[in-house]
Amino acid sequence: MTTHFITAEINLQETPDQLHKAIEAELKKQGEPLRWAITSVDAERQKVTVEAVVTRN
């Protein structure tokens, strides 16, 4: 198992719960998320930037 630092851009969602689910789904594509944080929000483009640490086998 190895850990990787990744950055992802996610579309803003209607509710915080939907945003959380969208972030988790995107991170699952890269591995198993250990921790993540929203590091920036671009309101004009309706995107959030997420930085995460994931594990992969």
Secondary structure, DSSP 8 states (H G I E B T S, - for coil): -EEEEEEEEEE--SSHHHHHHHHHHHHHTTSEEEEEEEEEEETTTTEEEEEEEEEE-
